[in-house]
Amino acid sequence: MSTDEIRAIELLNRVSYGRVATSMRAMPFVAPARHVVVDGRVLLRMHEGLGYHRACNGSVVAYGADNFGSGAEHIWSVQFSGTARVVEPTGEERAAFGPEPELVDGEPFVPVYMRIEPQFVTVHALDYPSETRSPRPAARSVRRHLHHVA
């Protein structure tokens, strides 16, 4: 594994949920999913009742997660792109996901699991240095940087 892939996995392990994206009937869609990382591969748990796993199975997908809403000073986003396959996880893998939701959109949750074999991994980091203090709020300057690693 490259340094970038190791960093992406480290970051992905800091959050529990992300979004999987692919297309269904030639239309793009994004769906929430719970994830764990096992042996450098992303394992997803989704609700079977929505049917998104059927569009993802055997297709190239992108799975992204981030800490955008965390309030952290250092903001990051990771994306794993590769082929997804519906799988039956081991008991240990199931346990790593933790408790299941009771309902999804008012329906009982039925889990389905997919594994992504990553072909591309990207890491984005947004750095927001401390604002320089000045007597007038309008005069503050904030530098923003976006770093892309692929």
Secondary structure, DSSP 8 states (H G I E B T S, - for coil): --HHHHHHHHHHTT-SEEEEEEEETTEEEEEEEEEEEETTEEEEEEEGGG-HHHHHBTSEEEEEEE-GGG--SEEEEEEEEEEEEEE---HHHHHHH----SEETTEE--EEEEEEEEEEEEEEEEE-------SSGGG-----EEEEE-
